[in-house]
Amino acid sequence: MARGKRTTIQQRTGQKLLPMVEFEDGSVYRAESAEMAARTRAGKLFEGREGDATV
């Protein structure tokens, strides 16, 4: 995705940075790649996201 076309990402997360995961309920998770990978491998991707749009 071109940096100039990241308006939607910025609206959802407050940042233009990727990666980002959008969950079925519309909430999003944005972190650095290594942190996201570690959280996913640990089976914790879905933890702590209720009530926080950008866990």
N, C-alpha and C positions, 0 to 999 in steps of 0.2 A: 504494500500500500504506500503510495507516495505521501511524503510528509505534508504536502499542501492539501491533501484530501482527508486529513484526520480530524475534521471538525466534529464528527460524531463521537469519536474516541474522546476528544477533549470535553465534550458536553457530558459524557457518561462518567468520566473519571477525574475530570479537572486537570488532566495532563494530555499531552500529545504522544506519550510514550506507549510502546507496545512491549511485551505482550499483555494481553488482557483476556480474561475469561468472562463471558456473560452467561449467567445461570438462567434456567427456565423461568424463574420468577422475576427476571429483569435486573437483578442485582449484579454487580460486577466486582471482579477481583483483579487488581493490577499490582504487580511487583516485578522485581528484576527476574530474569529468566532462571538463574540458579536457585533463587528462593522459591519460585513457583514449582520448579522441578522437584526440589527437596520436599516441599509440602505435599505435592502429588504422590511422590514415592512413599511418603510416610502415611498416606491414606487420610490426610487432614485437609484436603482441598475444600470440603464442604463445611468444615468446622468454623464457628464464630462469625458467620456472615449475616445472621438475622439482625435487622435493625442497623446495619452498617453497610452502606452502598459500596464502599471501596475497601473492604476488609484489608 
